[in-house]
């Protein structure tokens, strides 16, 4: 029973450690998520959104 308790405590500590690290990384980065839509160019190709403002890229010439 004592070994099982130690294993459970270790697993809880591990999960808390991982959760703390993930939340710390997420708070220090400025993540930008753009919509996954696409713009159809006059030549029939498509371009997606990119950059911090999520603007469509230029159509190819």
Secondary structure, 3 states (H helix, E strand, C coil): CHHHHHHHHHHHHHHHHHHHHHHHHHHHCCCCCCCCCEEECCCCCEEEEECCCCEECCCCC
